[in-house]
Amino acid sequence: MILGIENTLDIIRKIPINQTWAKYKLVDITFSFIGAAFEEVSKLSKEFKEEISDWNDERRIGIGVLPKGPYITLEKKRDQVFVVGKGLYSTEVVFLFKNLDSAVMVFTAQMSSHQAVSECRILVDGNNAYAMELNRALSIVQKYLFPQFILNMIFKRPPVLTKRQLIIKARVYAALLPALYRLRNKLKSIY
Amino acid sequence: MLPNYYQYFCPVKILSGKLAVSNIPYEMGLLGCKRAMIVTDKGVVSAGLINNVKQAFSDSDSEIGCIFDEVPADSSNIIANKIADLFKKNNCDCFIAVGGGSALDSAKGGNIVVSERTDDLLKLQGVDKVTANLLPLIAVPTTAGTGSEVTKVAVIYNEDTKSKMAFMSDKLYPHIAVIDPKMTMTMPPKITAATGMDALTHAIEAYICLQKNPIDDIFAITAIKLIKEYLEIACQNPKDETARMAMANAALFAGIAFSNSMVGMVHALAHSMGAVCHVPHGVANAVLLPWCLEYNLDKVPELIAQLSPILGDNKTYSNDKDQAESTIFIIRNLLNNLNRITGLPTKLRDAGVTEEKLQAAAKGAINDGAVLYNPKEVCFDDALEIYKKAF
């Protein structure tokens, strides 16, 4: 039986380890998934390629948590997005959660990102227009990354995927684990 | 109903009423200041409004160190740097911004340059990037719309990157807002109408957008009531001091409301309309407001419905949707009345917009941060559709 989000969180809460460490790890792992998903979706989705077509080449974007991370930096190269590394590296725009709690709420689908914005839990560092472009790109990635019941919770207007998009979603899921493995090796070689 | 979480902050001291301007030197003393720099524009000077401020200093031991009256329609980083240079050269210790949104934003920009000790504003754009305690800023609005006198926002054009920089920080709140009816008395009827509709848009968007909170709701409702009662009077009879005072206060309340609650898609679409087609902000807001409310109708019918009695509708309704439609009807009526009284455009084409520019404007609108706070998702096609309806 699939555990509900609340049950899963209850279990996480009961783990007798440093709570901050657990939250940090959870967000860090989520960033790895998001990074890998960005790479795969940007490879497979026409819609995503169209969305980032206006981005300047080598634009670097980041997502992170204040004050000590984790962070992830992504970069647009040609018509795809790649992970640069875990950390902030000359980013032009960054989405910053004010604390780990806020990030955990969003990444465990307890709160939508637009609700987090409206509750001042996320701030933008950098150009506002770039932030909006990143937000739309992130929404496309989320569309292919999360199951429909989560999309129904986190989107103002939940997307309804076409057959073609469902096939892409399946391909993203299939490619995600190898992509995570590649990402892990890539990050190992950097650090 | 209370939101799960909200934040509220407004540290601005408000002086509102007849001869409020006369109290500026005394208030400067309380702030520990003796020598003020006035930031204004040529229009304010030629209307003689700056003399009201000068006069206030005639029997005071505080003084005006210098006057900068070259604020353009859109404040820029170059202007902010000029203001900062002049401020330092004249050993001033506080700013008095007299004018509309641009004068206030220019003073805020100059203040950032002086207080953060930088000439590169680009590094400080964004949320909470301005962290230094800024020097005292006294805001004296001469229009009743922007609400800049009580907001933590400054929008400054970057001449180098050719883009608008938005600064948002609690440090950007002016120390004092001076609301004196004498200062808005010379505003022409059409600008009174446009700025009044701007204030109405601030209040309505603050009331329906995602970041709404119960404190701002009070300010928004009060602002809407005042605008409903006094905007047409202020346009018909510009010398009506009561109406001017009410509208200045309405803009102030609406400003407090949206500074915390933020705005939504009307502002996103209006900002882009301003950037692409140079439509004045208040005019764009006025034209787009009813269409955007209609767009949001299915998402927040109860909130839009709650505005109808505030706008003077005494009827009872069996459901929220009908009542919300009545709210939109009243706003359309107000817009049509203002069109009759002042010539305020009711369609984008009457404001000089050409149809081929709508696509570019829609593209800009969805890149505006305000759409994030709109109750309903807005994509390119939605924005374009609304522009076409309002065209």
Interface residues (C-beta under 8 A of the other chain):
Chain A: H114 Q115 V117 S118 E119 C120 L123 V124 D125 G126 N127 N128 A129 A131 M132 E133 N135 R136 F155 K156 R157
Chain B: P3 N4 Y5 Y6 Q7 Q125 G126 V127 D128 K129 S163 A166 C209 L210 Q211 M262 K299 I366 N367 D368 G369 V371 L372 Y373 P375 K376 E377
